[in-house]
Amino acid sequence: MDNLEKQLICPICLEMFTKPVVILPCQHNLCRKCANDVFQAANPYLPTRSGSLTSGGRFRCPSCRHEVVLDRHGVYGLQRNLLVENIIDMFKQESSSSSGPTQERKEETPMCDVHEDEKINIYCVTHAVPTCSMCKVFGAHKDCEVAPLGTVYETKRSELSDGIAMMVGNNDRIQGIISQLDEACRVIEENGRRQKTKVCEKFDHLYSVLEEKKKQMSQKVTAEQEEKVNYIQGLTKNYGDHLEESCKIVERGIQTMEETEMALFLQNVRDLLKKIEDASSTAHLDKVELGYEKMDHYKVDFRRERKALSNLNFMPDDDDKNEEGGDGEAGEGARTVSGGAAVSAPPAQPNAPQQINPSLSPTRSTPST
């Protein structure tokens, strides 16, 4: 059926022949209307009546370019091809029976802008625009390559379908990329939070090491401070007791001075003088050397450590394993940071009594007996 339909296509309108169908002397067929349009276009100055030529003329067959000479009846003098007309009727009947009861949708066909009475029924391949048969035969597209509108329609429709399918595929791919980017953002945020937590844990550990070291060093200073204060307080008590005893001796001496009886005075004065002599001597009491109260021998110099802390930075990727291997030894030995500085963190040891400089030690003398 498709091959038969191709044989029933008019070379002018590129549609199925419309009755009446005329046969040219060269045995090619045309719709009478199409033959009349070709004839009028080839003979524009011949007189017409009611749109038809009233005298003879000539035109060329659009299929083989054979010259067709008409008599005084014009295109109406051409013989009708009843065989083709009957074949068209049978083809249409067969097509309608095979299509079933479905109603065909008739679409309005646009008309040519140049030839207002002509439908756009062919496609100019050269200029890639749809046009009419008259434009191909006598118009602007007479030297152009043309193709049936349906063929080009199917080709372009297929191209558009392929393009849409390609765009849908590209959209799916782009959507996949967007999803991957969203996932990458989520992973980056999660990794950032995890790494910030690790960094904070490292600093918290460093804070705890510093706090522990500060506590140990403060305890050493406090221990010597308490030792010296207790010693000074002990000396203060000893000197206070000695002062109190001296005051009692002075009071007793004053009472003795008031004794008027010479014999009784002499009996008491010997023992009193002995006590005054003993009380006047402080050789038995300890004495504090000059500068004993100073505590500036506990000096610190954190310039190296301050420089190391100011140079703290993230380690290169190839040192990550080394860092993981050294986590278990935090606080033991030196930990290398970016910049080559080292922060010393020796292990904690039991508190040892602070050794006091002998030159600052108090001088204790053995009390005389």
C-alpha positions in Angstrom: 0.0 0.0 0.0 2.8 2.4 0.7 4.4 1.9 -2.7 1.0 2.4 -4.4 0.5 5.6 -2.4 3.8 6.9 -3.7 2.7 6.3 -7.3 -0.4 8.3 -6.7 1.4 11.5 -5.5 1.1 14.6 -7.7 4.6 16.0 -8.6 3.2 19.6 -8.1 1.3 19.5 -4.8 3.1 16.4 -3.6 -0.2 15.1 -2.3 -2.4 12.3 -3.6 -4.0 13.2 -7.0 -7.2 15.2 -6.7 -9.9 14.4 -9.4 -10.1 15.2 -12.2 -6.7 13.7 -13.0 -5.3 14.6 -16.5 -2.7 12.7 -18.5 -0.1 14.6 -20.4 1.3 13.5 -23.8 4.4 12.3 -22.1 2.2 9.9 -20.1 2.8 11.8 -16.7 -0.3 12.6 -14.6 -1.3 15.8 -12.9 -4.2 17.1 -11.0 -6.1 19.3 -13.3 -5.9 22.2 -10.8 -2.1 21.8 -10.5 -1.8 21.6 -14.4 -3.9 24.8 -14.6 -1.7 26.5 -12.0 1.5 25.5 -13.9 -0.1 26.6 -17.2 -1.1 30.0 -15.9 2.3 30.6 -14.3 4.0 29.8 -17.7 1.6 32.0 -19.6 0.8 35.0 -17.4 -0.2 37.3 -20.2 -2.8 35.1 -21.9 -6.5 36.2 -21.3 -8.4 34.2 -18.8 -12.0 33.7 -17.9 -13.1 32.6 -14.4 -9.5 31.6 -13.6 -9.1 29.3 -16.7 -7.3 29.9 -19.9 -9.7 30.3 -22.9 -7.1 29.9 -25.6 -4.2 27.5 -26.3 -0.8 27.7 -24.9 2.1 25.6 -23.8 4.0 24.6 -20.6 6.6 22.0 -19.6 5.9 18.8 -17.7 7.2 19.2 -14.2 8.4 15.6 -14.1 10.3 15.3 -17.4 10.3 18.9 -18.7 8.6 17.7 -22.0 6.8 20.6 -23.7 3.0 20.2 -23.6 1.1 22.1 -26.3 -2.6 22.9 -25.5 -5.4 23.5 -27.9 -8.0 26.3 -27.5 -9.6 24.4 -24.6 -6.5 24.8 -22.5 -6.0 22.2 -19.7 -9.6 21.2 -20.1 -8.6 19.8 -23.4 -6.3 17.3 -21.8 -7.6 13.7 -21.5 -8.7 12.5 -18.1 -7.0 9.4 -16.7 -10.0 7.5 -15.5 -7.8 4.5 -14.5 -5.8 6.6 -12.0 -9.0 8.1 -10.7 -10.5 4.7 -10.1 -7.3 3.5 -8.4 -7.5 6.5 -6.1 -11.1 5.7 -5.2 -10.2 2.1 -4.4 -7.1 3.1 -2.4 -9.1 5.6 -0.3 -11.8 3.1 0.3 -9.3 0.4 1.3 -7.5 2.9 3.6 -10.7 4.0 5.3 -11.8 0.4 5.9 -8.4 -0.6 7.3 -8.3 2.5 9.6 -11.6 1.4 11.3 -14.0 3.8 13.0 -11.4 6.2 14.2 -12.1 9.7 13.2 -9.3 11.4 11.3 -8.3 14.8 12.7 -8.2 17.4 10.0 -5.6 20.0 10.7 -5.6 23.4 9.0 -2.8 23.6 6.5 -1.0 27.0 6.3 -1.1 28.8 3.1 1.9 30.2 1.1 2.7 33.9 1.8 3.6 34.5 -1.9 0.8 32.4 -3.6 -2.1 33.0 -1.2 -4.2 30.3 -2.8 -1.6 27.6 -2.6 -1.1 25.4 0.4 2.3 24.8 1.9 2.9 21.2 0.8 6.7 20.8 0.0 9.9 21.5 1.9 12.8 23.4 0.4 15.9 21.5 1.5 18.3 24.2 0.2 16.8 27.0 2.4 15.3 24.7 5.1 11.8 26.3 4.9 8.4 24.8 3.9 6.9 26.3 0.7 4.3 25.6 -1.9 4.5 23.9 -5.3 4.2 27.1 -7.3 7.3 28.5 -5.5 9.2 25.4 -6.7 8.0 25.6 -10.3 8.0 29.4 -10.9 8.9 31.1 -7.7 12.0 31.7 -5.5 12.7 28.0 -5.0 12.6 26.8 -8.6 16.3 26.0 -8.6 16.3 24.5 -5.0 16.2 20.9 -3.9 12.8 20.0 -2.4 11.4 17.1 -0.6 7.9 15.9 0.4 6.6 17.7 3.5 5.8 14.4 5.2 9.2 13.0 4.7 10.9 16.0 6.1 8.3 16.1 8.9 9.2 12.6 9.9 12.9 13.3 9.7 12.7 16.4 11.8 10.3 14.8 14.2 12.8 12.0 14.7 15.7 14.5 15.1 13.6 16.4 17.7 12.7 13.2 19.5 16.4 12.3 19.6 17.3 15.8 20.8 14.7 15.6 23.5 15.9 12.2 24.6 19.5 13.5 24.7 18.4 16.5 26.8 16.5 14.3 29.1 19.6 12.1 29.5 21.7 15.3 30.1 19.2 16.5 32.6 19.4 13.2 34.4 23.2 13.4 34.4 23.2 16.9 35.7 20.7 16.0 38.4 23.1 13.1 39.3 26.0 15.6 39.5 23.9 18.0 41.7 23.1 15.0 44.0 26.8 14.2 44.2 27.6 17.8 44.9 25.0 17.9 47.7 26.4 14.7 49.1 29.9 16.2 48.9 28.8 19.3 50.8 27.2 17.1 53.5 30.4 15.0 53.8 32.6 18.1 53.9 30.5 19.5 56.7 30.5 16.2 58.6 34.3 15.8 58.1 34.8 19.5 59.2 32.9 18.9 62.4 34.8 15.7 63.1 38.2 17.3 62.5 37.3 20.4 64.6 36.3 18.0 67.4 39.7 16.3 67.1 41.5 19.6 67.1 39.6 20.7 70.2 40.4 17.4 71.9 44.1 17.9 71.2 44.0 21.4 72.6 42.0 20.2 75.6 44.7 17.6 76.2 47.3 20.3 75.9 45.4 22.5 78.4 45.3 19.6 80.8 49.0 19.0 80.5 49.7 22.7 81.2 47.3 22.8 84.1 48.9 19.7 85.6 52.4 21.2 85.1 51.2 24.5 86.6 49.8 22.7 89.6 53.0 20.8 90.2 55.2 23.9 90.0 52.8 25.9 92.2 52.9 23.1 94.7 56.7 23.3 94.9 56.6 27.1 95.5 53.8 26.6 98.1 55.7 23.9 99.9 58.8 26.1 100.4 56.6 29.1 101.2 54.8 27.1 104.0 58.1 25.7 105.2 59.6 29.2 105.5 56.5 30.7 107.0 56.3 27.9 109.6 60.0 28.4 110.5 59.6 32.2 110.9 56.4 31.7 113.0 58.4 29.2 115.2 61.1 31.8 115.6 58.6 34.5 116.4 57.1 32.2 119.1 60.6 31.6 120.6 61.4 35.2 120.6 58.0 36.0 122.1 58.6 33.5 124.9 62.0 35.0 125.5 60.5 38.5 125.6 57.9 37.4 128.0 60.5 35.8 130.3 62.6 39.0 130.1 59.6 41.1 131.1 59.0 39.0 134.1 62.6 39.3 135.2 62.4 43.1 134.8 59.3 43.2 136.9 61.0 41.1 139.5 64.0 43.3 139.4 61.9 46.4 140.0 60.3 44.8 143.0 63.7 43.8 144.3 64.9 47.4 144.0 62.1 48.5 146.2 63.3 46.2 149.0 64.8 48.3 151.9 66.1 45.5 154.0 69.7 45.0 152.9 70.0 41.4 154.0 66.9 40.3 152.2 67.9 42.3 149.2 71.3 40.6 149.0 69.7 37.2 149.3 67.5 37.8 146.2 69.8 39.8 144.1 72.3 37.1 143.3 69.8 34.8 141.7 68.1 37.7 139.9 71.4 38.9 138.4 72.1 35.4 137.1 68.7 35.4 135.3 69.3 38.9 134.0 72.6 37.7 132.5 70.9 34.7 130.9 68.0 36.7 129.5 70.2 39.3 128.0 71.8 36.7 125.8 69.9 35.5 122.6 72.6 33.2 121.4 70.4 30.3 121.9 67.8 31.6 119.5 68.0 31.0 115.7 68.7 33.9 113.4 67.4 34.5 109.9 70.0 35.5 107.3 69.4 38.4 105.0 67.3 37.5 102.0 65.8 34.4 103.5 62.3 35.7 102.6 63.1 35.9 98.9 61.4 33.4 96.6 62.7 34.5 93.2 64.9 31.5 92.8 61.8 29.8 91.3 62.4 31.3 87.9 60.7 30.2 84.7 61.5 30.9 81.0 58.8 29.9 78.6 60.1 31.7 75.6 61.0 28.5 73.8 57.6 27.0 74.7 55.8 30.1 73.7 57.5 30.1 70.3 56.6 26.4 69.9 52.9 27.1 70.8 52.8 30.1 68.3 54.1 27.8 65.6 51.4 25.1 66.1 49.9 24.1 62.8 48.4 21.2 61.0 50.7 18.4 60.1 51.2 17.3 56.4 49.2 14.3 55.2 52.2 12.0 55.2 52.6 12.6 59.0 49.0 11.5 59.9 50.1 8.0 60.6 52.9 9.2 62.8 50.4 11.4 64.7 48.1 8.4 65.2 51.0 6.3 66.4 52.0 9.0 68.9 48.6 9.6 70.5 49.2 6.9 73.1 52.4 8.7 74.2 50.9 12.1 74.7 52.7 13.9 77.6 55.7 11.6 77.4 58.7 13.2 75.7 58.7 15.9 73.1 55.9 16.3 70.6 57.0 17.8 67.3 54.8 20.6 65.9 55.0 22.5 62.6 58.0 24.8 62.7 60.5 22.3 64.3 59.8 23.4 67.9 59.3 20.9 70.7 57.2 21.1 73.8 58.6 19.0 76.6 56.1 17.1 78.7 58.0 14.7 81.1 56.1 12.1 83.0 54.8 13.1 86.4 57.0 12.1 89.4 56.4 12.1 93.1 56.9 15.4 94.7 60.4 15.7 96.1 61.3 18.2 98.8 62.6 21.5 97.4 66.4 21.8 97.9 67.0 25.2 99.4 70.2 27.1 98.6 72.6 26.7 101.6 73.3 30.4 101.4 69.6 31.0 102.0 69.1 28.5 104.8 68.5 29.9 108.3 71.4 29.6 110.7 70.5 27.6 113.8 72.8 27.7 116.8 72.7 25.3 119.6 71.3 26.9 122.7 73.7 27.1 125.6 72.9 25.0 128.4 
